[in-house]
Amino acid sequence: MIAKDLIVLAADKDTEFSIRGLLNRHLALRTRQVQCDLFVHPEHDPGCRLRSQAFLRPFVNLYQRALVIFDREGCGREDHSRLEIEREAEDALASSGWKDRSSVIVIDPELEAWVWSDSPHVPTVLGWTDPAADLHTWLQAHNFALLPNRKPSRPKEAMLATLRAMRKPPSAARFQQLASKVSFTRCTDDAFLKLLTTLRRWFASPPP
């Protein structure tokens, strides 16, 4: 059997849909088209951290590469850095047959951190229609502190508050819409940059 390119284990549907949106943009990613299957761990962030190697072991000969993605917030290891958590999970994958063929992306603090770029698509996808207020100004007025990069320090709560204000339901499809539209050059998040670098190294575009 010919192995597929990539298996992705995500912590939840929001992350799964985000990765779907990204992988559909292979030209912007500067990769070739990738044959990929995505799964969600039933135990979410802690399951990805502790048991990704067990989940992925049956697939070791069916895929060339494996990618695991989960949040630092809620994974049960918040007293460790993102890099330490990634290293532990990558070591476990390596020992279960994925050595030199896998990578772990830990988003710090959580997936919503990737939402808050300065792209004009962000307010649109979040349903922001208030002509009297800039979204970031509104967030500050509602006690959401902004970091120097203008991202909310509590990204998930800020996203949910915005959706509530616009009477829009949260959904995984919004993450896919953002991943399908926002320029990669606008994101400076370390975990996201690791994801881009990893995909480009594994699945580089063929030379013209």
C-alpha positions in Angstrom: 0.0 0.0 0.0 1.3 3.5 -0.9 1.4 5.7 2.2 -0.5 8.9 2.1 1.4 12.2 2.7 0.1 13.3 6.1 -2.0 12.4 9.1 -3.0 15.2 11.4 -4.3 14.6 15.0 -6.0 17.7 16.3 -7.4 18.5 19.8 -10.8 19.7 18.5 -13.0 20.5 15.5 -11.8 24.2 15.5 -8.2 23.1 15.1 -9.2 20.5 12.5 -11.1 23.0 10.4 -8.2 25.5 10.7 -5.8 23.0 9.3 -8.2 22.1 6.5 -8.3 25.7 5.5 -4.6 26.1 5.5 -3.8 22.9 3.5 -6.2 24.0 0.8 -3.9 26.9 0.1 -0.9 25.0 -1.1 0.2 27.8 -3.4 0.2 30.3 -0.6 1.9 27.8 1.7 4.5 27.2 -1.0 4.0 23.5 -0.8 2.8 20.9 -3.2 -0.7 19.5 -2.8 -0.8 17.3 0.2 -2.9 14.1 0.6 -4.0 14.4 4.2 -6.4 12.8 6.7 -7.4 14.6 9.9 -8.6 13.2 13.2 -9.8 14.7 16.4 -8.6 13.1 19.7 -11.6 12.2 21.8 -9.8 13.5 24.9 -8.9 16.8 23.3 -5.8 18.7 24.5 -4.7 16.3 27.3 -5.3 13.3 25.0 -3.1 14.8 22.3 -0.3 15.6 24.8 -0.4 12.2 26.6 -1.6 9.7 24.1 -1.0 10.9 20.6 1.6 8.1 20.2 -1.0 5.5 21.0 -3.6 7.0 18.7 -1.2 7.3 15.8 0.7 4.0 16.2 -1.7 2.0 14.0 -1.1 4.4 11.2 2.7 4.4 11.2 3.0 2.5 7.9 0.0 4.2 6.2 1.3 7.8 6.3 4.6 9.4 5.5 4.3 12.1 8.2 2.3 12.8 11.3 1.4 16.2 12.8 -0.2 16.7 16.3 -1.7 20.1 17.2 -3.2 21.1 20.5 -3.4 24.1 22.9 -1.1 24.7 25.8 -4.0 26.1 27.8 -6.0 23.1 29.0 -3.5 20.4 28.1 -2.6 19.7 31.8 1.0 20.9 31.5 0.5 24.7 31.8 3.5 24.9 34.2 5.8 24.0 31.3 6.7 26.1 28.3 5.3 25.4 24.8 8.7 24.1 23.7 9.0 21.7 26.6 5.6 20.3 26.0 6.3 19.9 22.3 9.6 18.1 23.0 7.9 15.6 25.3 5.2 14.7 22.9 7.7 14.5 19.9 9.9 12.2 21.9 6.9 9.9 22.6 6.0 9.9 18.9 9.6 9.1 17.9 9.6 6.1 20.2 6.4 4.7 18.7 7.6 4.5 15.1 7.4 8.1 14.0 11.1 9.1 14.5 12.1 11.9 12.0 8.6 11.8 10.5 6.5 13.7 13.0 6.1 17.1 14.6 4.0 18.5 17.5 2.6 22.1 17.4 1.5 23.5 20.8 -0.4 26.7 20.4 0.2 29.2 23.3 -2.1 29.8 24.9 -4.8 28.5 22.5 -6.0 28.4 18.9 -7.8 31.7 19.1 -4.3 33.4 19.3 -4.1 32.7 15.6 -7.3 34.5 14.9 -6.2 37.9 16.0 -4.0 39.2 13.2 -4.3 42.6 11.7 -6.0 41.2 8.6 -9.2 43.0 7.5 -10.7 39.5 7.1 -10.8 39.0 10.9 -13.6 41.5 11.7 -15.6 40.3 8.6 -15.4 36.6 9.5 -16.3 37.4 13.2 -19.4 39.3 11.9 -18.2 42.7 13.1 -20.5 45.3 11.6 -20.4 48.2 14.0 -19.6 51.3 11.8 -19.0 53.4 14.9 -16.1 51.4 16.5 -12.9 49.7 15.5 -12.9 46.1 16.8 -9.7 46.6 18.8 -11.0 49.8 20.3 -14.2 48.0 21.3 -12.2 45.2 22.9 -10.3 47.7 25.0 -13.5 49.4 26.0 -14.8 46.1 27.2 -11.7 45.4 29.4 -9.8 43.2 27.0 -6.1 44.1 27.4 -4.1 44.2 24.2 -0.6 42.9 23.9 2.1 45.0 22.0 1.2 43.1 18.8 -2.5 44.3 19.4 -3.7 40.7 20.1 -6.0 40.3 23.1 -4.2 38.8 26.1 -7.3 36.5 26.4 -7.8 35.6 22.8 -10.6 33.0 23.2 -12.7 35.2 25.5 -12.2 38.1 23.2 -13.4 36.1 20.2 -16.5 34.8 22.1 -17.4 38.3 23.3 -17.2 39.7 19.8 -19.4 36.9 18.4 -21.9 37.5 21.3 -22.0 41.2 20.6 -22.8 40.5 16.9 -25.2 37.7 17.8 -23.2 35.2 15.8 -22.8 31.6 17.0 -19.3 30.2 17.4 -18.5 27.5 14.9 -15.5 25.6 13.5 -16.4 26.9 10.1 -15.2 30.4 11.1 -11.8 29.1 11.8 -11.7 27.5 8.4 -12.8 30.7 6.8 -10.0 32.6 8.5 -7.4 30.0 7.6 -8.6 30.2 4.0 -8.3 34.0 3.7 -5.8 35.6 6.1 -2.3 36.2 4.7 0.3 34.0 6.3 2.7 37.0 6.4 0.5 38.7 8.9 1.0 36.0 11.6 4.1 36.2 13.8 3.0 33.5 16.3 5.9 31.1 17.0 3.7 28.0 16.9 2.2 29.1 13.6 5.6 29.8 12.1 6.7 26.4 13.2 3.7 24.9 11.4 4.5 26.7 8.2 8.2 25.8 8.3 7.4 22.2 9.0 4.9 21.9 6.1 7.3 23.6 3.7 10.2 21.3 4.7 8.1 18.2 4.4 6.1 19.0 1.2 8.2 21.5 -0.7 6.9 22.7 -4.0 8.5 21.0 -7.0 11.0 23.3 -8.9 9.4 25.2 -11.8 
